[in-house]
Amino acid sequence: MTRLSDRLGGPRLWIKRDDCTGLATGGNKTRKLEYLVADAVSQGADTLITLGALQSNHARQTAAAAAKLGLKCVLILEERVSQPTDAYRHNGNILLDRLLGATLKYVPRDTAMVEAGERAADDVRRAGGKPYVIPTGGSNPIGALGYVGCATEILQQAADLGIRVDRVVHATGSNGTQAGLVAGFDGVRSSVRVLGITVGRSRAVQEKGVAALVDETWAHLGLKGAAPHDNIEANDSYFGEAYGMPTPAMREAVQLLAETESLLLDPVYSGKAMSGLIDLIRRGTFGKDENIVFIHTGGQAGLFAYESAFAA
């Protein structure tokens, strides 16, 4: 991202385009679903069930994966954002969920989501189907394998380009992307540092959740010894008032990426993570010669649910 790097005065910024993974506008969850849906198919499942917020990118990609493979899909969607607009309730990912043929079930804020998924699975069984429940964000040791693979892919691409990656920065929410990256980079004894910018949780809560999933993923991979935790870092300074609520810095980041690199970020994840990266650069946190890779986790469809946040 040379124009953005020049605008900010360094370091050297690169972008990993995980918004280009396919499945109805793509996103980071597609890497996780590659493993999760394979597991579902191997078990003979005919219905995918998953959980998320109303504008969940993960839910939309799960619906797309189900459509691609001829499976049914049930989405349990939580009314997590207070005072949503009509666009938030009906446009963006919700519109795509419906086009993809998913069954949408809405639940109020603070619903026990795991139990809601289990009830939906019971409904499918009673109707004669075979459900497979995917956790929020696809974040379990199976789903995290997608980002173990992404870590090794980044290292290979960097080697092909003849560069050294110093740091990877991304939005962190349900832990799976960050845990997979940490397990992947540390599993091959890479020196790449991983920084997650949180989208709704405190640093302490986020790092604890990531550490637990790193341990589970490490064991799932069959790696020897205890998983190291010294590469687990979450910054909670940029999500603002709450998950899914716009911030001025997010709006600036989305606008800046659009006008310098013709890249569209989303308002909930990549926009807030990029706002954090931009602020840290302005504060002189990184060396001018560092190579920083920002992982674009997708979700641009969410822009259409947040039109009012970008109104002139």
KAMOKA-V583421 format. One line per field, one symbol per residue. ss: DSSP state (@ for helix, = for strand, . for the rest). burial: # if it has 16 or more other ideal C-beta (glycine too) atoms within 10 Angstrom, else .. A space follows every 10 residues. Layout:
ss=???
burial=???
This chain:
ss=.@@@@@@@.. .======@@@ ........@@ @@@@@@@@@@ @@....==== ===...@@@@ @@@@@@@@@. .=======.. .....@@@@@ ..@@@@@@@. ..=====... ..@@@@@@@@ @@@@@@.... ====.@@@.. @@@@@@@@@@ @@@@@@@@@@ @.....==== ==...@@@@@ @@@@@@@... ..======.. ..@@@@@@@@ @@@@@@@@@@ @......... ...==..... .......@@@ @@@@@@@@@@ @........@ @@@@@@@@@@ @@........ ======...@ @@@@@.@@@@ ..
burial=#..##..#.. ######.##. #.######## #######..# ....###### ########## #######... ########.# #.....##.. ####.##..# .##.#.#... #.#..##..# #..#...... ########## ########.# #..##..#.. ....###### ########## #######..# .######### #....##.## #.######.# ......#... ######.### ..#####.## #.##.##..# #.######## ########## #....#...# ########## ######..#. ..
